[in-house]
Amino acid sequence: KGISGTMPSTALGNTILVYLVPTTSASPTSNLVSTGGNLTYPTTTSFAYYTDGCSGGTNNVATGTYMIVTQNGSCRSSAVLVCVSSGSSGVPPPLSTNALTLTQPIYPTNNSIAGTGATSGDILRLYINGQYQATITAGAGSFSFTGLTLNAGDQLQVYSQTGTACMTQSSVFTVSCFTAAPVITTNATGNLINGATAVVGTSAYPGATVQLFKGTAPSGVATGSPVAVNSSGAWTVSTAALVSGDSYYATQTVSGCAGAASTQAAVLTPSPCPTITGSYTDANTTVNGTMPASFTGTIRLYEDGALIGSQTITSATSWSITLPTNTLYYNGVLSATAQTTGTAESSGCASFTVGCTSPAAPSVTPVNSTITTGQTMIYTVSNVVAGNWYALLDNSGKSYANRLPVILQLRQTLLRKRALITLN
C-alpha cells in the first residue's frame, strides 16, 4: 500500500520526497510521486507514503525502484533506493549487487570514469556521495561517464536497470587522493635484468613508502617489504633473484595517500657484452669492437651514458660504428652494449676512457732572449693549429695567452726586467 520509515526531525524543517525511478534514461528526479495528499508524518521523525493517501483499499504501490530523499530548503540528503515488487511487504531488502567494475583507479584529476560488466542496452545511473549525477545507456560490455568533477574521498556507485526490473547497485568506488607514481629504474630499453636481487627507483616524495608488486597492475602480488624513500628521492627493494618473463610495478603512499601504479617493468635476460677494441682519442671518428660469439642484433655505443651511435649486425663477431667528427671528447667514458630479440640490453659492460690528441709542437722565434727595461720584444710562433690555445709563460709561471696566435707580442709593461720566457 505504501512506503514508510524514519527521517530527521520535521521540527528542523525536513521533508521527504519519494520518486519512482523511470525505466527509461530519464532522470530519477523526473518522476516525483509524493504529494501533500499522499505523504504524511505520523511523528516528527517518521513518514508514510501511500499511493492514494491511505493504508486501505486496493491501490497498491506500483512495482519498481523508488528513490527517497530528505529535503531541507535547497539541500537534499543522499538517496535511499528500495525495490518494491508485486505483493511484497515488510522491510525491503537491499538492492542486488551487479558486476560493474571500473577499469582504473579514480583521482581528483579525472573528469571521467570507465568500466566494464554492463549489458548492452541497460540503463546505467551514476551517483556520487548518494546524489544522482548522470544517466547513460550501456554499450556492449563497457561504459563511461564524462564531464565529472571529483574530489578526494568522493564515493561513487553505478546503478544498472534492465527493462522494468528493479535497479541493481555496484560496489562503492572511492576517489583516491592524488600522488604521482614512483619510477622504477630500468636499463636503456626499459627492462629489469634477470638475476638481479634488488629493484631500485626514484620518487618525488622523500619519506614516502614504496611497495613493489610482481604481476600486472592493479592485481599484482606484493613483493619484498615496504621501504622508505630517502632524502635524495631514491628507494631500493630487496627481492629474490628476478626471473626473465616476470613483470613488476610499484606504488607509493604519501601521508596516507596511495598513488597510482608505476609503469610496468619486464624482466629479461641481458645479451652478452661487446668489447671495445683499440684505443681512442678525441680525433677518432670510428669505434670498433668484437662480440664473444656470433651475434645478431643491435650494438649501441655510449659516451658518458649518452647514446652516440649504433649498428645492426647479423651472425657477426665484430662491429664498427662510424661517428661524426668531434663526437668523441677527451676524458669521455665509452661503453658498448648489445641487444637481440627477446633479451634485455647488455648490463655492466666494460668501459673505455677517451684520450686526447696532442697538438703539434709550435716553433718559436727567437728561442731565447733577454729583455731589458724599456725594451719591446716580439715572439713569432709558427706551426700553429686553428682552435688550439697557446700560452706564453714567464719565469714566475704567469701566462700570456692568445687565441689562434700567429705573432705573440709582449711588451715591457707585462714582463719584469730580464724575465725568462718559455712557450708552452
C-alpha positions in Angstrom: 0.0 0.0 0.0 2.8 2.4 0.8 6.4 3.1 2.0 7.1 4.3 5.5 10.2 4.9 7.5 12.2 7.2 9.8 13.7 10.5 9.0 15.4 13.6 10.5 13.0 15.7 12.6 10.4 17.7 10.8 10.8 20.2 13.6 14.1 21.2 11.9 12.3 21.9 8.6 12.9 18.5 7.0 10.5 16.9 4.5 10.5 13.7 2.4 10.5 13.3 -1.4 9.5 10.0 -3.0 10.4 9.3 -6.6 9.5 6.3 -8.8 12.6 5.8 -10.9 11.7 5.7 -14.7 12.5 2.6 -16.7 13.9 4.9 -19.4 17.0 7.0 -19.4 15.1 9.9 -17.9 16.4 11.4 -14.6 15.1 9.7 -11.5 14.1 13.1 -10.2 11.7 13.5 -13.2 9.1 11.3 -11.6 8.1 12.6 -8.2 5.2 10.6 -6.9 4.8 12.0 -3.3 2.4 14.9 -2.8 0.9 16.8 0.0 -2.1 14.5 -0.3 -0.3 11.1 -0.1 2.6 11.8 2.2 2.1 12.2 6.0 4.3 12.5 9.0 2.9 10.4 11.9 5.6 11.7 14.2 8.3 14.4 13.9 10.8 11.7 12.9 8.7 9.4 10.7 7.0 9.5 7.3 4.3 7.4 5.5 3.7 7.5 1.7 0.5 5.8 0.4 -0.5 5.7 -3.3 -4.0 7.0 -2.6 -3.2 8.7 0.7 -4.4 5.9 3.0 -3.3 2.4 4.0 -6.5 0.7 3.0 -8.2 0.0 -0.4 -6.9 -1.7 -3.4 -4.4 0.8 -4.6 -1.0 -0.9 -4.2 2.3 0.8 -4.7 3.5 0.3 -8.3 6.3 -2.2 -8.8 9.7 -0.6 -9.4 12.6 1.1 -7.8 11.9 4.1 -5.5 14.3 6.8 -4.6 13.6 8.5 -1.2 15.5 11.7 -0.1 15.2 14.1 2.7 14.9 17.8 1.7 15.6 20.9 3.8 15.3 24.1 1.8 17.7 23.6 -1.2 19.6 20.8 0.4 19.0 17.2 -0.2 20.3 14.1 1.5 21.9 11.0 0.0 19.3 8.9 -1.7 17.8 5.7 -0.3 16.8 3.3 -3.1 14.4 0.5 -2.5 12.8 -2.2 -4.7 9.1 -2.8 -4.5 7.8 -5.9 -6.2 4.1 -7.0 -6.5 2.7 -8.3 -3.2 5.8 -7.5 -1.2 5.6 -6.3 2.4 7.9 -5.7 5.3 11.3 -4.2 5.2 12.6 -4.2 1.6 15.9 -6.0 1.1 18.9 -4.0 -0.2 19.2 -3.8 -3.9 21.1 -6.7 -5.5 24.7 -6.2 -6.3 25.7 -6.1 -10.0 29.1 -6.9 -11.6 30.0 -3.5 -12.8 33.6 -2.6 -12.2 35.9 0.4 -13.0 39.0 -0.2 -15.1 41.3 2.3 -13.4 41.7 3.9 -10.0 39.9 7.3 -9.7 41.7 10.5 -8.8 40.5 14.1 -8.4 42.2 15.0 -11.7 39.9 12.6 -13.6 36.9 14.1 -15.3 35.5 10.8 -16.5 35.3 7.2 -15.4 35.1 4.0 -17.4 34.2 0.4 -16.6 33.1 -3.0 -17.7 30.5 -5.6 -16.9 27.5 -3.9 -18.4 24.9 -5.4 -20.7 24.2 -3.6 -24.0 21.0 -1.5 -23.7 21.0 -1.4 -19.9 20.2 2.0 -18.2 23.2 3.0 -16.0 22.9 5.8 -13.4 25.9 7.3 -11.6 25.5 8.5 -8.0 28.3 10.5 -6.2 28.1 10.6 -2.4 24.5 9.4 -2.7 23.5 12.2 -5.1 22.2 11.4 -8.6 24.7 12.7 -11.3 24.0 11.2 -14.8 22.3 8.5 -16.8 23.7 6.7 -19.9 22.7 3.7 -22.0 25.4 1.0 -21.8 27.2 -0.3 -24.9 28.4 -3.9 -25.4 30.1 -4.6 -22.1 31.8 -1.3 -21.4 30.5 2.1 -20.2 31.8 5.6 -19.4 30.6 8.7 -17.7 32.2 12.0 -18.7 32.1 15.7 -17.6 32.6 14.9 -13.9 34.1 17.0 -11.2 35.6 14.8 -8.5 37.2 15.3 -5.1 39.3 13.1 -2.9 37.2 10.9 -0.8 34.1 11.0 -3.1 32.2 7.8 -3.2 30.7 6.6 -6.5 28.2 3.9 -7.3 26.7 2.8 -10.6 23.2 1.5 -10.7 22.0 -0.7 -13.5 18.5 -1.2 -14.8 17.3 -3.8 -17.3 13.8 -3.3 -18.7 11.2 -2.9 -15.9 13.2 -4.9 -13.4 14.5 -3.2 -10.2 17.9 -1.5 -10.3 21.0 -3.2 -9.1 23.9 -1.5 -7.4 27.7 -1.7 -7.9 30.3 -1.8 -5.2 31.3 1.6 -3.9 34.3 3.2 -5.7 36.2 5.8 -3.8 38.1 8.7 -5.3 41.7 8.5 -4.1 43.9 11.5 -3.2 46.5 12.0 -5.9 50.1 11.1 -5.6 52.4 10.8 -8.6 53.6 7.3 -9.2 57.1 6.2 -8.3 59.6 5.4 -11.1 61.4 2.0 -11.4 64.9 2.4 -12.7 65.5 0.2 -15.8 68.1 -0.1 -18.4 68.1 2.0 -21.6 65.5 -0.3 -23.2 63.1 -0.2 -20.2 63.9 -3.6 -18.7 64.9 -5.2 -15.4 67.8 -7.6 -15.6 67.3 -11.4 -15.0 69.1 -12.5 -11.8 69.1 -9.1 -10.1 68.3 -9.2 -6.4 67.0 -5.7 -5.9 64.7 -3.3 -7.7 65.6 0.4 -7.4 63.8 3.6 -8.4 63.1 7.2 -7.7 60.3 9.3 -6.2 59.3 12.9 -6.0 58.4 12.4 -2.3 61.2 11.8 0.2 59.8 9.9 3.2 57.1 8.2 1.1 56.6 4.5 1.5 57.1 2.4 -1.7 55.7 -1.1 -2.2 56.9 -3.3 -5.1 54.5 -5.7 -6.8 55.0 -8.7 -9.1 52.5 -9.0 -11.8 50.2 -6.6 -13.7 48.6 -3.6 -12.0 46.4 -3.4 -10.2 46.3 -7.2 -9.3 50.0 -7.9 -8.6 51.3 -9.6 -5.5 53.3 -7.5 -3.0 57.0 -8.5 -3.2 59.6 -7.5 -0.6 59.0 -5.2 2.3 57.7 -1.7 2.0 60.6 0.8 2.0 61.0 4.5 2.7 62.2 6.9 0.0 65.4 8.5 1.2 66.2 12.2 1.3 67.6 12.1 -2.2 64.3 10.6 -3.6 65.8 7.1 -4.1 64.5 3.8 -2.9 65.6 0.1 -3.1 63.6 -3.0 -2.6 65.5 -6.3 -2.0 64.0 -9.3 -3.8 64.6 -12.9 -4.7 66.6 -13.2 -7.9 64.5 -11.7 -10.7 63.3 -14.2 -13.4 63.1 -13.4 -17.1 59.5 -13.1 -18.2 58.2 -11.6 -14.9 56.9 -8.1 -14.6 57.0 -5.6 -11.8 55.4 -2.3 -10.8 55.5 -0.1 -7.7 53.1 2.1 -5.8 53.8 4.7 -3.0 51.9 6.2 -0.1 52.5 9.8 1.0 50.9 10.9 4.2 48.2 8.2 3.9 47.5 9.0 0.2 48.1 6.0 -2.0 49.2 6.8 -5.6 48.9 5.2 -8.9 51.0 2.3 -10.1 54.3 2.9 -11.8 54.9 1.9 -15.4 55.4 -1.9 -15.7 59.0 -3.1 -15.9 59.5 -6.5 -17.6 62.4 -8.8 -16.6 64.6 -10.0 -19.4 67.9 -11.9 -19.7 70.6 -9.4 -20.9 72.6 -10.0 -24.1 76.3 -10.7 -23.8 78.6 -7.6 -23.5 80.5 -6.3 -26.5 84.2 -5.5 -26.2 85.7 -2.2 -27.4 89.0 -2.9 -29.1 91.9 -0.5 -29.7 92.4 2.9 -28.1 90.7 6.2 -29.0 91.2 9.9 -28.7 89.0 12.9 -29.4 90.2 12.8 -33.0 88.8 9.4 -33.8 85.6 9.0 -35.9 85.2 5.2 -35.8 85.0 2.9 -32.8 85.5 -0.9 -33.3 84.8 -3.9 -31.2 84.0 -7.6 -31.0 81.4 -10.0 -29.6 82.3 -13.1 -27.7 80.4 -15.3 -30.2 78.4 -14.9 -33.4 75.7 -12.4 -32.8 72.6 -11.0 -34.5 71.2 -7.8 -33.1 72.0 -4.2 -32.3 75.2 -2.8 -30.9 74.8 0.6 -29.1 77.7 2.9 -28.3 77.5 5.4 -25.4 79.7 8.2 -24.2 79.2 9.3 -20.6 75.8 7.5 -20.7 74.5 9.2 -23.8 73.8 7.2 -27.0 76.2 8.4 -29.8 75.8 5.6 -32.3 74.6 2.1 -33.1 74.9 -0.7 -35.7 72.8 -3.7 -36.5 74.9 -6.8 -37.2 73.9 -10.3 -38.4 75.8 -13.5 -37.5 78.9 -11.4 -36.8 81.6 -11.4 -34.2 82.9 -7.8 -34.9 81.3 -4.4 -35.2 82.3 -0.9 -36.3 80.4 2.3 -35.6 81.2 5.5 -37.5 80.7 8.8 -35.7 80.5 12.4 -36.9 83.7 14.5 -36.4 84.2 15.9 -32.9 81.8 13.4 -31.3 84.4 11.9 -29.0 85.9 14.2 -26.4 88.8 14.0 -24.0 88.1 12.0 -20.8 84.7 10.9 -22.1 83.8 7.3 -21.0 82.9 5.0 -23.8 80.8 1.9 -23.3 79.1 -0.5 -25.7 76.0 -2.8 -25.2 74.3 -5.4 -27.3 70.6 -6.5 -27.6 68.9 -9.2 -29.6 65.3 -10.0 -29.9 63.7 -11.3 -26.7 66.5 -10.1 -24.4 67.4 -7.0 -22.5 70.2 -4.7 -23.4 73.6 -5.7 -22.0 74.4 -4.6 -18.5 77.6 -3.9 -16.6 79.8 -3.9 -19.7 83.4 -2.7 -19.5 84.1 1.0 -20.4 87.0 2.8 -22.1 88.2 6.4 -21.4 88.9 8.6 -24.4 92.4 10.1 -24.6 93.4 13.4 -26.1 95.2 14.2 -29.3 98.4 16.2 -28.5 98.7 19.3 -30.6 101.7 19.8 -33.0 104.7 21.4 -31.2 104.9 25.1 -32.1 108.1 26.7 -33.4 109.2 29.9 -31.6 111.5 32.7 -32.8 113.6 33.8 -31.0 114.1 30.7 -28.9 116.0 32.5 -26.1 116.0 36.2 -25.3 116.9 38.7 -22.6 114.6 41.6 -22.1 115.9 44.8 -20.6 113.8 47.6 -19.0 112.0 49.6 -21.7 112.6 47.1 -24.4 109.9 45.7 -26.6 110.2 42.1 -27.7 108.2 40.3 -30.4 108.0 36.5 -30.5 106.9 34.8 -33.6 105.1 31.4 -33.3 104.6 29.2 -36.3 103.3 25.7 -36.9 100.1 26.5 -35.0 96.7 24.8 -35.3 93.4 26.7 -35.5 91.2 26.1 -32.4 94.2 25.3 -30.1 95.2 27.5 -27.2 98.8 28.7 -26.8 100.3 30.2 -23.7 103.5 32.2 -23.2 104.8 31.9 -19.6 107.4 34.0 -17.8 109.8 32.5 -15.2 107.2 33.1 -12.5 104.6 31.0 -14.2 102.4 33.8 -15.3 100.6 33.1 -18.6 100.2 35.5 -21.5 97.8 33.5 -23.7 96.2 34.3 -27.0 93.7 32.6 -29.2 94.8 31.5 -32.7 98.1 33.4 -32.5 100.5 34.0 -35.4 102.6 36.6 -33.5 102.8 36.9 -29.7 103.9 40.4 -28.9 104.9 41.0 -25.2 105.8 44.5 -24.0 107.8 45.6 -21.1 104.6 46.6 -19.3 103.8 42.9 -19.0 107.3 41.5 -18.2 109.8 42.1 -15.5 113.4 43.0 -16.3 115.4 40.1 -17.7 112.4 37.7 -17.4 113.0 34.2 -18.9 110.3 33.4 -21.5 109.1 29.9 -22.0 106.5 28.9 -24.6 104.1 26.0 -24.0 
